C-alpha cells in the first residue's frame, strides 16, 4: 500500500496525508479546483522520502523528481508544440516561472503522478525525463 504526504508550499496550508490512491485522487482534484486562478507548486512525498514536485491548477505542468538517497533529480521534458511559453506557479509565496521545455499536459502528469505514487518508479508512457 502506498502512503505519502502532500505539501503545498503555501504558507499556512497543512500537510495532507495520503494513504491510498483514492485519497491521492481526491486531493489532486481538490487542489486543481481550488487553485485555478493561482496555480501552485505541490510536493508529493512518499514515506521513503522520495518526492515528486509539480504545478497544479493549470492545464500544463512540469514534474520534478528528487530521490531521498541523494541521487540525481529528474525533470520532465516538455513538448514544444504543446507549450507556447513559460507558465507561472506560486511556490513559497512567490511566483515561480517554469520554462516551456519542461511543460507537459496536466492529464499526462496526473497519470504519471498516480503511477509513481503506487509503484515508486517513473516512466509511464509518453513522458520523457532528463537529469536536472
N, C-alpha and C positions, 0 to 999 in steps of 0.2 A: 504494500500500500504506500503510495506517495504522500509525503507530507512536506509542508513548507510554510513560508510566510510571505505575504505581500507587503512591501514598504513603498509608500507613495512619494517620499521625498518632499511632501508638502507639510509645512510647519503646522503642528497641532493635530495632524491626522495620525491615529494609532496604527500600529502594525496589525495586520489581519491574518490570523492563522488559516491555512487551507489544508484540510485533512484528506481530501479526495478530489477526484476530477469534477464532480458535481459542484463542490464548493468553489473550485477554481473557476468553472464556467460562470457561476453566479457572480463572483467577484469581478471577472472581466466584463461581463455585461453591465454591471452597475457602474464600474469605473468609466467605461466608454460612454454611457448615457450621462453621467454626472459631469463629464469633462469635455463636452462637445465645443464649448465656447473658449476653453483654455486647456488644450491638451497638456498632459503631464507625463513625466518620466516615472515609471514603476519598476521596482526591483522585485523579482520573484526569487526567493532564496530557498533552495531545498534544504532539508535537515542536515545534509552532509556539508553544507556551506557553499556549494556551487551556486552561482547566481546568474540570472538572465534578466537584463535590463531592456526596457522598450518603452516607446511612447504610446500613450493610449488617449483616445478622444478625437482622433483624426483618421482619414481614410488611408494614409500612408504612415509607415513607421520604420524604425530600424531596430535590429536586435543586436545585443552585445552580451557575450557570454564570458564570465570570469570564473575560472575553476578555483576551488578552495585550496588546492595543493600548490598554488603559485605558478602554475603553468601558463602558457601563452593565452591571452584573451583572444576571442574570435568575434568578428563583426560581420553582419550580413552584407552581401554585395547586392546593390540595387540594380534595377533595370532602367537605363537612361530613357527608354521610351515611355516609362510609367511616370517618372518624376520630372517635372519641368522646373525644378529649382529646389532650394532647401526648404525645410519645414522647421518650425519652432515649437518647442515644448518647454513647460515650466519644470525646472529641477532645482530644488533647494531654494525656492522663492525667486529665481531669476529665469528669464527666457534663455534657452539654450538652442543654438542652431544645429540642425542635423543636415549634413550635406546630402545632396541627391544621390551620390554614388552609393549610399547605404540604404536608401529608402526602398521598401517593398510594400505591396498591398497588405493592409491590416488583415484581410481574410486569410492570406497565406501565413502571416505571422502568428495568428491565433492557432492555426493547425500545428505549427512548429512548437509554440509555447506548450500546448497540450501534450504533444508527443514527448517533449523534453521533460515535462513535469512527471509524466507517467513512467518513462523509461530511463531518464538521466543521460540521454545521448542526443546529439544534434544530428541533422542530416536528413530530415524528412523532405522528400520530393524535390521541388524545383528551387528551393532556396540554396544559394551558394554562399560560402563563407571564406573569409581571409583572416589571417592573424592581424592583430592590432599593432 
